[in-house]
Amino acid sequence: MPTTPARARRGAEHALRRELYFYSLYRLLEASILILVVFGPVAELFGPARHEVAARTIAATFAILAVVLFAFHRRGELRLHALLGVGCDLVFGLLAIHAIPAAGTGIALMLLFNVGSAALLLPARLGATVAIVAVAGLLGEHLWSTVFDGSTRHHGEPLMFSLAFLALATVTSVLGRQMRDSYALAAHHGEQAAHLVEVNDLIIRRLRTGVLLVDGRNRVNVSNEAASALLGDRVDGEHDLTLLLPELARRLAVWRETGLADETPLRIASDAPEVVPRFARLLAGSDQTLVFLDDTAVVSRKAESMTLATLGRFSASLAHEIRNPLAAINYAVQLLQESEDIHAADRRLLEIIHQQGKRMNGIVDNVLGLARREPAKPEYVELAAFARRFVEEYRSSHPLEQDDLATTSSEPRLAALVDPRQLHQVLTVLVHNALTYGRMPGEPARVTLHVHRDTRGTPLLDVRDRGPGIPEGAARQLFHPFFTTSEHGTGLGLYIARELSRANQASLDYVGLPGGGSCFRLRLAPGRTTP
């Protein structure tokens, strides 16, 4: 896009070029009048010329130059064309005044317009120079005629014309400068307006909220990228809102009549998200309406983020409060273990309480770390040995009854870099879900922790079950906070498990098994392998 000075110069030159056209046309009129004065019947009104041959030569030559200058006024540099034109006017005009003294006053009057036009078209200094040259030429011709030709014209006439030349050149020069400044200011304002239009257009196009501009006949005139994404290809092929979205058109008609908007979610298509329409007039009294389509999924994510932030602060506060009584329980268990009055069977129960107290304290630490976004403390862990210890601890603290929890490994020495406490918490969530939901009706659960690696050598830890699997629709939302298929669940277990995995530079994903069942796969950061 051209800059402001360039656009201003181009606009001013266009206007001055138009003035140059009229100036050239006026020169043709002057040449025509001079031809009539010299060659036509009008010559008898002025009497004989002082120099008959010179007068005819001047008139014919000026007429030819006037035609040439008019033919080429659109070409070449404007300043040069104006200088050549006014130079020709002054030279032949002063010669005509000298050759035809009886028409001198009329010719001097016509030269007023030439001098003024030159001052308008040229910069101030050049315009003033043209006026001074015209005054000098006029006074010089009068002096020559008086001294050498015995002219009896009054001396006041050339002085008055000289003052008129200077005054008119000054006025038109000021007008020309103001015109150029006005074009520069208009070009600057135009560029600012165009820039604002581009900015507004960019903002509207990049809004996440869909925007439609609908006129009084329910024609969609403008739609941004978000609206096109919500409406699909239909907005490109069909611009009538009544045919495009009848329900939205009905709500718009009700809003126009009553001013009340129905903000219940509207599903545009079966495969499209629900939107909440809002309406606003483009201008007061205008029949054009802006229709805003708010994606309920975006609104839900914002509300979810706010809820998670609040829940994070609450969880951190709750975990901090749990830590004190938990420390008291652990201390009481340690005192009981030192007592000699406790039977051997009861000591086993105290050991389980002590282990679970330590585990609970680790969970509290993980929740606090997650709420504060504290980094994990990774260590090199042999996954097969870790999985075996986890299964033993889980069996000792959770009665499995008919259920089965086992571990297998195709890589007995596979190591990964992970925080052991957080890995323990993640596996606890996954195993608990597998034992609870990963069973066929009327059959015991079969859960396996399988340690292996992929083709690139990345350590993998799978938690597999032989249950009915997870439907595809639910699988896409498994790790969303507060999503649960159980009336007793909170929907936070898998979300926290994935967040803990990410804190350890790991990933947690759901993988459906071909023969039935489910698999939650932990993809861990590789560590050194023990020889």
Secondary structure, 3 states (H helix, E strand, C coil): CCCHHHHHHHHHHHHHHHHHHHHHHHHHHHHHHHHHHHHCCCHHHHCCCCCHHHHHHHHHHHHHHHHHHHHCCCCCCHHHHHHHHHHHHHHHHHHHHHHCHHHHHHHHHHHHHHHHHHHHHCCHHHHHHHHHHHHHHHHHHHHHHHHHCCCCCCCHHHHHHHHHHHHHHHHHHHHHHHHHHHHHHHHHHHHHHHHHHHHHHHHHHHCCCEEEEECCCCEEEEECHHHHHHHCCHHHHCCEHHHHCHHHHHHHHHHHHHCCCCCCCEECCCCCCEEEEEEEECCCCCCCEEEEEEEHHHHHHHHHHHHHHHHHHHHHHHHHHHHHHHHHHHHHHHHHHHCCCCCHHHHHHHHHHHHHHHHHHHHHHHHHHHHCCCCCCCEEEEHHHHHHHHHHHHHHHCCCCCCEEEEEECCCCCEEEECHHHHHHHHHHHHHHHHHHCCCCCCCCEEEEEEEECCCCCEEEEEEECCCCCCHHHHCCCCCCCCCCCCCCCCCHHHHHHHHHHHCCCEEEEEECCCCCEEEEEECEECCCCC
